[in-house]
Amino acid sequence: MKNQLPLISFTVIENEQRFPIKVKHGSYPNLMFLLKEELSLDSFGECGGVGRCATCVVQAIGVKGKSAIKERNEPNTLELLGFTEETIRLSCQLYITEDLEGAEITITEN
């Protein structure tokens, strides 16, 4: 029997509603795609995940490991829009890995 990856559990908050999420590692290309599909968010992630449009901004508390590091276009995009808090992230730059276990993701109003 193959080793199966454990489910990753975290909470998403949108409009003050809490949604418990359980998902397998890598089952979505990134958090943005998961949020768009699971919560049917309009006008979310318009650039398709390249970290440029900032239409997928979230507050991510409790993200661990390598996922806690902002890379690629994310720091510049957030800075240009005036976001300076460490917990503000582009969901397209957060991958579905164990680093999200126990995290609390709040969808922000842009």
C-alpha positions as CSV (number, residue, x, y, z in Angstrom):
1,M,0.0,0.0,0.0
2,K,1.3,3.4,-0.9
3,N,2.0,6.0,1.7
4,Q,-0.8,8.5,1.6
5,L,-0.2,12.1,2.5
6,P,-2.2,13.3,5.6
7,L,-5.0,15.8,5.3
8,I,-4.0,19.4,5.9
9,S,-6.5,21.2,8.2
10,F,-6.8,25.0,8.4
11,T,-9.6,27.6,8.8
12,V,-10.7,30.2,6.2
13,I,-12.6,33.2,7.4
14,E,-14.7,35.2,4.9
15,N,-17.3,37.8,5.8
16,E,-16.9,36.7,9.5
17,Q,-17.9,33.1,8.6
18,R,-15.5,30.3,9.5
19,F,-14.9,27.5,7.1
20,P,-12.9,24.5,8.2
21,I,-10.8,23.2,5.3
22,K,-9.3,19.7,5.0
23,V,-7.3,19.1,1.9
24,K,-4.5,16.8,0.6
25,H,-1.1,18.1,0.0
26,G,-0.8,19.6,-3.5
27,S,-4.4,19.0,-4.4
28,Y,-4.6,22.5,-5.7
29,P,-1.9,24.5,-7.5
30,N,-2.0,27.1,-4.6
31,L,-4.3,28.5,-1.9
32,M,-5.9,31.0,-4.4
33,F,-7.3,28.2,-6.5
34,L,-8.7,26.4,-3.5
35,L,-10.4,29.5,-2.2
36,K,-11.9,30.4,-5.6
37,E,-13.3,26.9,-6.0
38,E,-14.4,26.1,-2.4
39,L,-15.9,29.6,-1.7
40,S,-16.9,30.6,-5.2
41,L,-15.2,34.0,-4.9
42,D,-15.8,36.4,-7.8
43,S,-13.0,38.8,-8.9
44,F,-10.5,36.8,-6.8
45,G,-7.1,35.9,-8.3
46,E,-7.5,37.7,-11.6
47,C,-3.9,37.4,-12.7
48,G,-4.1,33.6,-12.4
49,G,-1.5,33.2,-9.7
50,V,1.6,35.1,-10.8
51,G,1.6,37.5,-7.8
52,R,1.0,40.7,-9.7
53,C,-2.7,41.8,-9.3
54,A,-3.2,41.5,-5.5
55,T,-6.8,40.4,-5.9
56,C,-6.1,37.4,-3.8
57,V,-4.9,39.1,-0.6
58,V,-5.4,37.3,2.6
59,Q,-4.2,37.6,6.2
60,A,-2.5,34.3,7.0
61,I,-1.8,33.6,10.7
62,G,0.1,30.5,11.7
63,V,1.8,29.7,8.4
64,K,5.0,27.8,9.1
65,G,8.2,26.7,7.4
66,K,9.2,27.8,3.9
67,S,5.7,29.0,3.3
68,A,6.2,31.8,5.8
69,I,8.8,33.4,3.5
70,K,7.5,35.8,0.9
71,E,9.2,35.1,-2.5
72,R,9.0,35.9,-6.2
73,N,6.7,38.9,-6.9
74,E,4.9,38.8,-3.6
75,P,7.0,41.3,-1.6
76,N,7.0,43.9,-4.3
77,T,3.3,43.6,-5.2
78,L,2.3,44.0,-1.5
79,E,4.7,46.9,-0.9
80,L,3.4,48.8,-4.0
81,L,-0.1,48.5,-2.5
82,G,0.9,49.6,1.0
83,F,0.7,46.3,2.7
84,T,3.5,46.1,5.3
85,E,2.2,43.5,7.8
86,E,4.0,40.2,7.8
87,T,0.7,38.3,8.0
88,I,-0.7,39.8,4.8
89,R,-0.1,37.5,1.9
90,L,-1.1,36.8,-1.7
91,S,-2.9,33.5,-1.6
92,C,-1.5,32.6,-5.0
93,Q,1.9,32.4,-3.4
94,L,0.9,30.0,-0.7
95,Y,1.0,26.3,-1.7
96,I,-1.1,23.6,-0.2
97,T,1.5,22.0,2.0
98,E,1.9,21.0,5.7
99,D,3.0,24.6,6.3
100,L,-0.7,25.5,6.4
101,E,-1.6,23.0,9.1
102,G,-3.6,24.8,11.8
103,A,-3.3,28.2,10.0
104,E,-6.1,30.8,10.0
105,I,-6.6,32.5,6.6
106,T,-8.8,35.6,6.5
107,I,-9.9,36.9,3.1
108,T,-9.4,40.6,3.1
109,E,-11.5,43.3,1.5
110,N,-9.5,44.9,-1.4
